[in-house]
Amino acid sequence: MIRTRLVVELIAAAIALPCVGACSRPSSGYDRYVPSATQAEEALAEVLAAWQRGEPPRTLELMSAPIKVEVADSTRRPGQRLVGYELLGEVSGEGPRTFIVRLKLDNPSEEQDVRYYLVGVDPLWVFRQEDYDAVVHWDACEEPTAPGAQSQTTSAASIP
């Protein structure tokens, strides 16, 4: 009885051992496209500092690592300057890293609390919430087909 229990425990341990090693490896799913908190915060700070210097959204490079940072921020108004910003913190949740930033703008003068989503490793993308939502829900932006009109899309089922 004791010997049988010992054998069962040894078999269970032998089965569980490979799982322990697998848990320490990087994920092969979506998580591998989520940057580290440190890199994400550095990338966001670099993007905001460039905006504060008057630079348009463009590809940047991180100082700590040779990775590219791409910016998607289509809501910037021409002539409006970023005079200051405060990183309020990271928002926890599933998906990309998300930070709330208080922007202090001029021309016109206003303050905004904005969400930025950071995803990717190289390049690391910095999306303002509106741009991220547009990309995630791109299919909602398709123009509706007029009644009686032929759809321009072709499905695999309609190909002879």
N, C-alpha and C positions, 0 to 999 in steps of 0.2 A: 504494500500500500504506500509506504513512504517512498520506496524506490520508484514506483509509478508516478507519484506526484513530482519527484525530482526530475524525472525524464520529461514530463510535460512542461515543467518550468524551464528546463534547458532548451527545449524545442521552441517555446514561446520567446525566450530571450534571443535565440538564433534568428528567429523571424523578425523580431523587432530591431535588431542591431543595424541592418542596412537602412532602416527608416531614420535612425538617429543621424547618420551621416548625410542623408538626403535633406534633412531639415535645415542643415547649416549651409547648403548650397543656395545660390540665388534662384529665385522662382523663374519658371519658364513661362509663366502667364503674364497677365497685365502688369503685375508688380515690377517686372524688370524694366518697364518704361517709366517708372516713377522715380524722379531724381532724389538723391539724398536731401534731407532737410537743409544741410549746410550749403550744398550746391544750389538748391532752389532759392534760398534766401540771398545768396551771393549774386545769382543771375538777376533776380528781381531788383536788387539794389543797383546793379550795374545799368539795367534798363532805365530805371527811374533817374539815376544820376545823369545819364546821357540826355534824357528828356529835359532835365533841369538845366543842362548846358546849352539847350536849344537845338539839339540834334533830332532829326526826324527818326521815326521807327526804322531800324536797319539791323543787319546782322552784326552781332558783337562777339567778342571772344572773352571767356572768363580768364581772370588773372591767375587763379590757382590751378587751373587745368586747361589743356589745349582743346577745349570743346567750343563749338559755335552755339550762340544763343540767338534764336529767331524771335522776332516780336510781331504780335498781331494786335494792333490797337487802332482800329479804324474810327474811334469816336473822338479822337483829338481834333479840336477845332483849329482852323488856321488862325495864327496870330495869338492864340491863347498859350500863355507860358505856365510852366510848373515852377513855382517859386519855393516850394518846400513839400516834404512828404514825411509821413510817420508810419512806420510798419507797425500795425496794431497787433499782429500775431497770425499764427497759422490756425486754420479752421480744420478740425479733425473730420474725417469721413473717408469713404471709399473713393477710389479714383485718383485723379491727379492731386498734387500738392496744391492747396488753396490758401492764399493769404489775403487778409484785409489790410488795405492801405488807405490812410487819410491823405488825400491830395489837397494841397493849397495852391489854387490857381489864380492867375491874373489875366485881365482883359477878356471877359469880365472877372472881377474878383469873386471867388466862391471856394467853398470847401466841399469835398465829396468823399464819401467812404466807398471804396471800390474793391471788388474782388478780382484777384488775379489767379489764374490757373496755370500751373507749371507741369509740363509733361514732356517726356523724352529724355534721352541721355546724351546723344550727340547726333543731331542738334537737340538742344534743350529749348522747348518752345515756351514763351511767356505770352499767355492770352489774357486780354481783358475779358471780363465775364461776357459781355455782349458778343464778342467775336467767338469765344469758345462755344456759347449757346448756338450761334449760327452754324458753326462747323458740325456740332453734334446733331443738330436738327436740320441738316441741309435739305433733307427730302421734304420738309415742310415748306420750303421756299420754291418748290416747283410751281410753275404756272398751271392753273387748272385748264383742262381741255374743254373747248367750247362744245356745247351740246351738238351732237351729230358730226363732229369733226373727228378725223382719224388721229390716233395717238402717234407721236413720232418715235416712241420707244418700241423696240422689237424684243419679244420674249423668245427664249430658246424653243418654246413649243411651236412658235409660228414659223421657224426656219425649216424649209423642206429637207 
